[in-house]
Amino acid sequence: MVERVDFSMAMDEMAQSLRRCEKQPTTDCPIRSTIDFAITGKNLITYSYILLTALVSKATNPSIDILSLSVNDKSPGAYTPREVAKSVVYEFQKRFLGNVIDGANNDPLVNKPARYPRLERTNAARGDGKRMLDSLVENLPRVKDAETARTCLDYYMTLLLKEKKQRDEQALQVHEAAGMSSAADYRKILDELLDKDFGGAALTLAVSSLYHIAYPAKQGWVVRAHPVNQPGNSSRQFSDLDLLRGNQPFLATELKDKPFTEEDVRRAGETGSKAGARSLLFITGRHSEASSLTPAYFNSVRQEFAERGMYVGISPVDPLMDTILCSHPDIDTERALTGLYRESLEVTGGTEAQMWLFDRMRRIAGNQR
């Protein structure tokens, strides 16, 4: 029999946990090492949602199989964690925890780690993801009842509240530093950022920041950056960096800081075209080899989409940056830098880029004093 998790009861479990932890933090639980790694590991957003959803669901309905990921699971405790994650866990962390896990995708278990009937060591994973998967499979079965689930939930909530507090404090310092910064400081930060990688996030953050300058929200533009290394993480996504006008797809932007092929361009064009985007721009980073290719290399795919009414362009990031910054000399530096920092929390799967930006901006503020 498929088990059911009542959304209202699950939301109440999270609210009660939050209240308990605000009064008295929980310092230990039976699966402490697994929860600690969910906080400190790299690119574990989906696994973090899997873990938190499992604990909330077990606290709400002790009959669920805590390793289940789908009603297609043959376990008698199978349930639908994806719906719990979407309707309860995502909404709660967004509203009460300041998007401390991640607020970019409102359907967090749509990603590959959750697309299995249940958590098993044989599921595809690598790096920290593999370590996290193994830890979940080994340790989650220790959570056998609702009371144990609440204890583990409280420990996780304690860590999330601590991280939220740290982020809030950093955001205040970033706002202060951004207010002291000049347009030259902003240009220098972007320049240094583009030499970084951060799991592919550096190029996304830099170009997104430039788009916000070139396509301001007050003129009806919507710039939508997506978490890196999570293709198709949202049903609304049609490229790495979507540009919309009047809430309609306008420009699909693919960001490549590594070698790519004509087939990559064609595939991105197909996705953007199906969504209704009028054009596709491939932006290459400093680590891409595209600069060594001849302009004619992509002519066939350009022509193919031109015949279908879609323009395909390819540009290195540095000329694009110079063009935008030279043509928009009156940049609101404070707004640009705070926006860049805020987006680093959403686009990256960890804190490396966020901390780099925080330290870099703090150094600028220190030099201004």
C-alpha positions in Angstrom: 0.0 0.0 0.0 1.3 3.5 -0.9 1.7 5.7 2.2 0.5 9.3 2.3 2.1 12.3 4.0 -0.3 15.0 4.9 1.2 18.4 3.8 -0.5 20.4 6.5 0.8 18.1 9.2 4.3 18.0 7.6 4.4 21.8 7.5 3.4 21.9 11.2 6.2 19.4 12.0 8.7 21.8 10.5 7.2 24.8 12.2 7.4 23.0 15.6 11.0 22.0 15.0 11.9 25.6 14.1 10.3 26.9 17.4 12.1 24.2 19.4 15.5 25.0 17.9 15.1 28.7 18.4 14.5 28.1 22.1 17.1 25.3 22.5 19.5 24.2 19.8 19.9 20.4 19.3 23.5 19.4 19.4 23.4 15.7 18.5 21.3 13.0 16.8 21.7 9.4 15.6 22.6 10.4 12.1 24.7 13.5 12.9 27.6 12.6 10.5 25.1 12.4 7.5 23.5 15.7 8.3 26.8 17.4 8.9 28.0 16.3 5.5 24.8 17.6 3.8 25.8 21.0 5.1 29.5 20.9 4.3 29.7 18.8 1.1 29.8 20.2 -2.4 26.9 20.1 -4.9 24.6 18.3 -2.5 21.4 20.5 -2.9 19.2 17.6 -4.2 20.6 15.2 -1.5 20.0 17.8 1.1 16.3 18.0 0.1 16.1 14.2 0.0 17.4 14.0 3.5 15.3 16.8 5.0 12.2 15.5 3.2 12.8 12.0 4.5 13.0 13.3 8.1 9.9 15.5 7.9 7.9 12.7 6.2 9.0 10.1 8.8 8.1 12.5 11.7 4.7 13.1 10.0 3.9 9.5 9.1 6.1 6.8 10.7 4.9 4.2 8.3 6.8 5.6 5.3 9.9 3.8 4.1 12.6 6.4 4.8 14.7 5.3 1.8 11.8 5.5 -0.7 11.9 8.0 -3.5 8.8 7.1 -5.5 5.5 5.2 -5.4 7.1 2.9 -7.9 9.3 1.6 -5.1 8.2 -1.9 -4.2 8.5 -1.3 -0.5 5.2 -1.4 1.4 6.2 2.1 2.8 6.6 3.7 -0.6 5.4 7.3 -0.9 5.9 10.5 -3.0 8.7 12.5 -1.4 8.9 14.7 -4.5 5.5 16.3 -3.7 6.5 16.7 0.0 9.7 18.4 -1.0 7.9 20.7 -3.4 4.9 21.7 -1.4 6.3 21.6 2.1 10.1 21.6 2.5 10.9 24.0 -0.3 8.2 26.4 0.7 9.2 26.3 4.4 12.9 26.9 3.8 12.1 29.7 1.4 9.7 31.5 3.7 11.3 30.9 7.1 14.9 30.0 6.5 15.9 32.6 3.9 16.5 30.1 1.1 19.3 28.6 3.1 19.2 25.3 1.2 18.4 26.7 -2.2 15.4 28.6 -3.6 16.1 28.6 -7.3 14.0 25.4 -8.1 10.6 24.9 -6.5 10.6 21.3 -7.5 14.0 20.2 -6.0 13.5 16.4 -6.3 13.1 16.6 -10.1 16.9 16.3 -10.4 18.7 13.0 -11.2 19.7 11.9 -7.7 16.0 11.6 -6.8 14.9 9.9 -10.1 15.1 6.4 -8.7 12.5 4.2 -6.9 14.6 4.4 -3.7 17.9 5.3 -2.2 20.4 2.5 -3.1 24.2 2.4 -3.3 23.9 1.4 -7.0 22.2 4.7 -8.0 24.4 6.8 -10.2 26.5 9.3 -8.2 30.1 10.5 -7.9 32.3 12.7 -5.7 30.6 14.1 -2.7 27.3 12.9 -4.2 28.4 9.3 -3.9 29.6 9.8 -0.4 26.3 11.4 0.5 24.3 8.6 -1.1 26.2 5.9 0.7 25.8 7.8 4.0 22.0 8.1 3.5 21.7 4.4 2.6 23.7 3.4 5.7 22.3 5.8 8.3 18.7 6.7 7.4 17.4 3.3 8.4 18.4 4.2 12.0 15.5 6.6 12.0 12.9 4.0 12.8 10.1 6.1 14.4 8.6 9.6 14.5 10.4 10.6 17.7 13.9 9.8 16.3 12.9 11.6 13.1 12.0 14.7 15.1 15.4 14.6 17.0 17.2 14.4 13.7 15.0 17.1 12.2 15.8 19.3 15.1 19.5 18.8 14.7 19.3 19.6 11.0 17.1 22.7 11.7 19.7 23.9 14.3 22.4 23.8 11.6 20.2 25.6 9.1 19.3 28.3 11.5 23.0 28.8 12.3 23.8 29.1 8.6 20.9 31.5 8.0 22.2 33.7 10.8 25.7 33.7 9.3 24.3 34.6 5.8 22.2 37.4 7.3 25.3 38.9 9.0 27.3 38.6 5.8 24.6 40.2 3.7 24.7 43.3 6.0 28.4 43.5 5.6 28.2 43.1 1.8 25.6 45.8 1.7 28.0 48.2 3.6 30.9 47.2 1.4 28.9 47.6 -1.8 27.9 51.1 -0.8 31.6 52.1 -0.6 32.6 50.6 -3.9 33.2 52.3 -7.3 32.4 51.2 -10.8 36.1 50.4 -11.1 35.9 48.1 -8.1 32.9 46.4 -9.7 34.8 45.9 -13.0 37.8 44.5 -11.1 35.7 42.0 -9.2 34.1 40.8 -12.5 37.5 40.5 -14.1 38.9 38.5 -11.2 35.8 36.4 -11.0 36.1 35.3 -14.6 39.5 33.8 -13.9 37.8 31.6 -11.3 35.7 28.5 -11.9 33.6 27.6 -8.8 32.3 24.5 -10.5 31.3 26.5 -13.6 29.5 29.1 -11.6 31.9 32.0 -12.1 31.0 32.6 -15.7 27.2 32.3 -14.9 27.5 34.9 -12.1 29.5 37.4 -14.1 27.3 37.2 -17.2 24.1 37.3 -15.1 25.4 40.5 -13.4 26.1 42.1 -16.8 22.7 41.2 -18.1 21.0 42.9 -15.1 22.8 46.1 -16.2 22.1 45.7 -19.9 18.5 44.5 -19.4 17.1 46.3 -16.3 14.0 45.0 -14.6 12.4 48.5 -14.6 12.2 48.2 -18.4 10.3 44.9 -18.2 13.2 42.5 -18.6 13.6 39.3 -16.5 17.0 37.8 -16.1 16.8 34.2 -14.8 20.1 32.4 -13.9 19.9 28.8 -13.0 22.0 26.6 -10.7 25.0 25.2 -12.4 25.5 21.5 -13.1 21.7 20.9 -12.8 20.5 20.9 -16.4 16.7 21.3 -16.8 16.3 21.9 -13.1 13.1 23.8 -13.7 10.2 23.4 -16.2 10.6 27.1 -16.9 14.3 26.9 -17.9 15.3 27.0 -21.5 19.0 27.8 -21.2 21.8 28.4 -18.7 20.7 32.0 -18.4 17.3 32.9 -19.6 16.3 36.4 -20.7 12.6 37.2 -20.9 10.6 40.3 -22.0 7.0 40.7 -20.9 7.4 37.2 -19.2 8.0 35.7 -22.7 11.2 33.9 -23.7 13.5 36.3 -25.6 17.1 35.2 -25.5 18.5 31.8 -24.6 22.1 32.0 -23.3 24.5 29.1 -23.0 27.6 29.6 -20.9 30.6 27.5 -21.8 33.9 27.8 -19.8 35.1 24.5 -21.4 35.5 23.1 -24.9 32.2 22.6 -26.8 31.1 21.3 -30.2 28.8 22.2 -33.0 26.3 19.6 -31.7 26.3 21.4 -28.3 25.2 24.6 -30.1 22.6 22.7 -32.1 21.1 21.1 -29.0 20.9 24.4 -27.1 19.3 26.0 -30.2 16.6 23.2 -30.2 15.8 23.8 -26.5 15.6 27.5 -26.9 13.6 27.3 -30.0 11.0 25.0 -28.5 10.6 27.5 -25.6 10.0 30.3 -28.1 13.2 32.2 -27.6 14.0 34.5 -30.6 17.8 34.0 -30.4 20.6 32.0 -28.8 23.9 33.4 -27.6 26.8 31.1 -26.7 29.1 33.0 -24.4 32.5 31.4 -23.9 34.6 31.9 -20.8 38.3 32.3 -20.5 38.8 28.5 -20.0 37.0 27.6 -23.2 38.9 26.7 -26.4 36.3 28.4 -28.6 38.6 31.4 -29.2 40.8 29.0 -31.2 38.0 28.0 -33.6 37.5 29.7 -36.9 34.2 31.7 -37.4 33.2 29.3 -40.1 33.2 26.4 -37.7 29.6 27.0 -36.6 28.3 28.4 -39.9 26.2 25.3 -40.7 24.3 25.4 -37.4 23.9 29.2 -37.6 22.4 28.8 -41.1 20.2 25.9 -40.0 18.5 28.0 -37.3 18.5 31.2 -39.4 16.2 29.4 -41.8 13.9 28.7 -38.8 13.9 32.3 -37.8 16.3 32.0 -34.9 19.6 33.9 -34.7 22.5 32.1 -33.2 25.5 34.1 -31.9 28.8 33.2 -30.3 30.9 35.6 -28.2 33.8 35.5 -25.8 32.9 37.0 -22.4 35.5 39.7 -22.4 34.3 41.7 -25.4 30.8 41.3 -24.1 31.8 42.7 -20.7 33.6 45.7 -22.3 30.6 46.4 -24.6 28.1 46.4 -21.7 30.2 48.4 -19.3 31.3 51.0 -21.8 27.7 51.5 -23.0 26.3 51.8 -19.5 28.7 54.1 -17.7 26.3 55.1 -14.9 26.2 51.8 -13.1 24.5 51.5 -9.7 27.5 49.8 -8.1 25.8 49.1 -4.8 22.9 47.4 -6.5 25.2 45.5 -8.9 27.4 44.1 -6.2 24.7 43.2 -3.7 22.8 41.5 -6.6 26.0 39.6 -7.6 26.4 38.3 -4.0 22.8 37.4 -3.6 22.8 35.4 -6.8 25.9 33.6 -5.8 23.7 31.9 -3.1 21.3 30.7 -5.6 23.5 29.7 -8.6 26.2 27.7 -6.7 25.7 24.4 -5.0 28.1 25.4 -2.2 29.6 28.4 -0.4 33.0 28.8 -2.2 31.9 31.5 -4.6 29.9 33.2 -2.0 32.8 33.4 0.4 35.2 34.6 -2.3 32.9 37.5 -3.1 32.3 38.3 0.5 36.1 38.4 1.2 36.8 40.3 -2.0 34.2 43.0 -1.2 35.2 43.2 2.4 38.8 44.0 1.3 37.5 46.8 -0.9 35.6 48.3 2.0 38.7 48.0 4.2 40.7 50.0 1.6 38.1 52.7 1.5 38.1 53.4 5.2 
